[in-house]
Amino acid sequence: MINTIIFDLDDTLLWDKKSVVTAFKTTCEYAANSYTLNPAELEKAVRTVARELYATYETYEFTQQIGINPFEGLWGRFDDEGELFGKLAEIVPTYRRDSWTSGLMRMGIDDPELGRTLAELFPTERKKHPFIYEETFHVLDGLKGNYKLVLLTNGSPSLQYTKLGLTPEIAPYFNHIVISGAFGRGKPNPTIFEHVLAQSNITADKAIMVGDNLMTDILGSSRVGMKSVWINREKKERNTEVVPTYEIDTLEKLSPILQELARKKALKIN
């Protein structure tokens, strides 16, 4: 019988994409106060440059391994333990400045000073806008006390705890919080799932993974024989190679799945 639910954080409980979009919007609108430009076009240019630059650094493989995306690099400090985190922390100030300055250049604007200003503004705006899905707390309230809850998130410990600090109501729901940057491997590597199972003192058949990403949450949990729930709010096309046990479009549909699993288990016992 399922007794442990493992949740992803970003875009499963926290609406990280909306927070990033909002930070880009306000930062690019600030730039529009100085020049005649389309903020949406500037955002597109900066996102493109950021992705391109991010892949050129020696830390890229490390960030891929533990799951730190280019836009987290635009606001995270990465003051975590370890040599590679140290290198990343050294790189990101230049990375932010160059992303915004080069983004402006692609808009025909040569203004390094504004680029530096925008690079400093974006992290502030990202922290000012922590969005959370409206059903998150209702669902967690219904599960707390009935299941062991584990938070399993890819990323830098300092950045993920910053996100949790911006929404301090979330962390107390969880018996364990596991962050890939602290463990050394990220989803979908099966070792981090095995670590969670060992930490929770359970086997894979006692747990279910809930997450929004087929290629990390669902693929990784499948590799250790764990049931999974893909929360597909954006109605994305399913990758035929990665098949979740269940698919839902809102967290509120998780409860009926758990009830059905419990009912089937009870029928087998009886």
KEKOLBA-518254 format. One record per residue (C-alpha): residue in three letters; x, y, z. Coordinates in steps of 0.1 Angstrom, whole numbers, plus 5000, padded with zeros to 4 digits. Example, Ala and Ser with C-alpha at 12.3 -4.5 7.8 and 13.67 -1.06 7.14 Angstrom:
REM residues 2
Ala512349555078/Ser513749895071/
REM end
This chain:
REM residues 270
Met500050005000/Ile501350354992/Asn502450535023/Thr504850795009/Ile504251064983/Ile507251224967/Phe506651574953/Asp508651774928/Leu508852144937/Asp509152374907/Asp505952394885/Thr504452114906/Leu503852294939/Leu505452634931/Trp504552814899/Asp508152884890/Lys507552954853/Lys505053234861/Ser507553384886/Val510253384859/Val507853534833/Thr506853804857/Ala510453894866/Phe511353914829/Lys508254134822/Thr508954384849/Thr512654404841/Cys512154444804/Glu509554704810/Tyr512154894830/Ala514354894799/Ala511555034779/Asn511655344801/Ser515055434785/Tyr514555314749/Thr511755254725/Leu511554874725/Asn509054594728/Pro509654434763/Ala508454094750/Glu511054104722/Leu513754194747/Glu512753904769/Lys512953664739/Ala516453804730/Val517753774766/Arg516353424770/Thr518053314737/Val521453474747/Ala521253324782/Arg520752974769/Glu523653014744/Leu526053154770/Tyr525052904797/Ala526152614774/Thr529552764769/Tyr530752754805/Glu532852474820/Thr530152434847/Tyr527452344821/Glu527751964824/Phe527552004862/Thr524452224860/Gln522851974836/Gln523651694860/Ile521951844890/Gly519252044871/Ile520052414873/Asn518552594842/Pro519852904825/Phe517153134841/Glu518053024876/Gly521553134867/Leu520153484861/Trp519153514898/Gly520753244920/Arg523953314940/Phe525052944942/Asp527053004974/Asp526952634981/Glu529752394992/Gly531852234966/Glu534452334939/Leu531952334910/Phe529452554929/Gly532452784937/Lys533152814899/Leu529452864892/Ala529253144918/Glu532253314901/Ile530753284867/Val527153404873/Pro527853784878/Thr529453804844/Tyr526853564829/Arg523953784841/Arg525554104828/Asp526553954794/Ser523053804790/Trp521254134794/Thr523854344776/Ser523954104746/Gly520254084747/Leu520054464743/Met522654444715/Arg520354214696/Met517654474699/Gly520154734684/Ile520854894718/Asp524554934728/Asp524255024765/Pro526454814789/Glu525455034819/Leu521754954813/Gly522754584809/Arg524354584843/Thr521254754858/Leu518954504843/Ala521154214855/Glu520854344891/Leu517154414888/Phe516054074876/Pro517053884908/Thr515154144928/Glu512054104907/Arg512253724908/Lys512253734946/Lys509353974947/His507053734928/Pro506853394943/Phe503753224928/Ile502152914941/Tyr499352704926/Glu496052784943/Glu495352414950/Thr498752334965/Phe497952395002/His494552235000/Val496051924986/Leu498951915011/Asp496551975040/Gly494551665029/Leu497651445027/Lys499551555058/Gly499151305086/Asn497851035062/Tyr501050995042/Lys504751055046/Leu505551345024/Val508951395007/Leu510051694986/Leu512551594958/Thr513851884938/Asn516651934913/Gly518852244917/Ser521252434940/Pro520452394977/Ser520852774983/Leu518552854955/Gln515852594963/Tyr515852694999/Thr515553064988/Lys512352954969/Leu511152775000/Gly511953075021/Leu509853294999/Thr506953065005/Pro507652945040/Glu504352755044/Ile505552475022/Ala508552315040/Pro506752215072/Tyr504551975053/Phe507451755044/Asn509151475064/His512251505042/Ile513551755017/Val516151624992/Ile517951864968/Ser520051724939/Gly522851974944/Ala523351844980/Phe523151484969/Gly525451514938/Arg523051374912/Gly519651494900/Lys516551344886/Pro516251124864/Asn519350954878/Pro517950654897/Thr520450694926/Ile518651004939/Phe515450814940/Glu517150524957/His518550774982/Val515050904990/Leu513650554994/Ala516550465018/Gln516150785038/Ser512350715041/Asn513050355049/Ile510650225023/Thr510650024991/Ala509650164957/Asp506149994958/Lys505250204989/Ala505850534972/Ile504550744943/Met506251034925/Val504251344916/Gly505851584892/Asp505451804860/Asn508451684841/Leu508351364821/Met512151344815/Thr513151394852/Asp510351314876/Ile508551044856/Leu511550884839/Gly513550874871/Ser510850714892/Ser510150454865/Arg513850354866/Val513450234902/Gly510050074897/Met508050344914/Lys504450454904/Ser504250804891/Val501751084885/Trp502451334857/Ile500751664863/Asn500251804829/Arg498652144834/Glu499852274800/Lys498351974781/Lys501751884766/Glu502151594742/Arg503251284759/Asn506651144751/Thr505850794740/Glu509050654755/Val508250784790/Val504850674802/Pro503550784836/Thr501350554857/Tyr498750834859/Glu498251174842/Ile496351464857/Asp495951834849/Thr495551964885/Leu496851844918/Glu493351804931/Lys492951494910/Leu495751324930/Ser493451234958/Pro491051014938/Ile494050824925/Leu495350754960/Gln491850654972/Glu491550404943/Leu495050264950/Ala494050214987/Arg490750054977/Lys492449804954/Lys494949714981/Ala492149665006/Leu490349434982/Lys493449224976/Ile493949185013/Asn490349085019/
REM end
